[in-house]
Amino acid sequence: MRITSIFIFVFSLLSVSVFSQSKKEEKKQDSIKWQYKPNFTVGVDVLNLGVGLFGDRQLVQGFISSRINRRVHAIIDIGYDKNIYQKNGYDAKADGLFAKIGGFYMLSMDPENNLNGFYVGGKLAGSFYNQEYMAVPVRGINNDGVSLSFDPSTQSSYWIEASLGARVQVFDSNFFLDVNVQPRYLAYSSKQDEIEPMIVPGFGKSSGSFNMGFSWSLAYKF
């Protein structure tokens, strides 16, 4: 009995020692393997680009990302958006540039290719655009429906955006498919005559502060 106990004790110590050593070696290898080297992945949102051929919204956007370490990637989005808003008596149009900057964290990765997997991230975004209200509903005399028009103006808006998506390699090439959804919260927007913006390029159509975006991009890793 005593010999068995001694054997188990010694075996446990050896196991812990070997396990600890292997973990140290893995961490050492990871630190060497995952040292940052200049790398870039460039993508274009082909879904919204294609939808724009058949709808009112003309959205062209792309991104540049770079892996900082094993799981963390930095990313910048840039784009141009043109759209109209015709609802509840409003008739408006807006177009302009927008940009986003942030990063994402790989939640899970393919053991055979650590660029494949699911991720979650966040971005700060801003849009600088031209807008024009051809009709804004107001109450007239005897509560009659009356619409007012406003001259074109230049505005800006800023929002916070989360992202949840997946990235997968196309066969053995340097191309990747990147699909994600983007819950958005409009933090601040300039106003023309105290009119809440009905449409913000890059953010989308919304009479409130929350909105949801979606992108399906084809990317290339350099």
Secondary structure as UniProt FT lines:
FT   HELIX           2..33
FT   STRAND          41..45
FT   HELIX           46..51
FT   TURN            52..54
FT   STRAND          58..67
FT   STRAND          72..87
FT   TURN            88..89
FT   STRAND          90..110
FT   TURN            111..112
FT   STRAND          113..139
FT   HELIX           141..143
FT   STRAND          145..148
FT   STRAND          153..169
FT   TURN            171..172
FT   STRAND          175..189
FT   TURN            193..194
FT   STRAND          199..200
FT   TURN            201..203
FT   STRAND          204..205
FT   STRAND          210..221
//
